[in-house]
Amino acid sequence: MELKKLQQDVDAYISQFKEGYFPPLVNLARLAEEVGELARELNHRFGPKTKKPDEPEGDLALELADILFVVVVLANQLDVSLDDAMQRTLAKYRVRDASRWERKEL
């Protein structure tokens, strides 16, 4: 799915409600909450903190998607094209890290 299409889909979902978008700082708090949920799940799986015996395993894919959803919400309300932003970000990494890591043999 293109990021532009994802942004349109999220906007269509939110636009159906009278409340619309929450203010940016509220969405930033939501993003922090979602990242915290992902961190908790990763800590249970790969860190020293194990889950309680009756605690179900979380869904990492859904936690990541929750984060992406809120990032898209923020991009929409701040009029940011994620397609353009990601192209610029990838270009930045390609230049900055061009010789930083050892490449695989082809």
Buried (B, 14 or more C-beta within 10 A) or exposed (E): EEBEEBBEEBBEEBEEEEEEBBEEEEBEEBBEEBBEBBEBBBEBEEEEEEBEEEEEEBEEEEBBEBBBBBBBBBBBBEEBEBBEEEEEEEEEEEEEEEEEEEEEEE
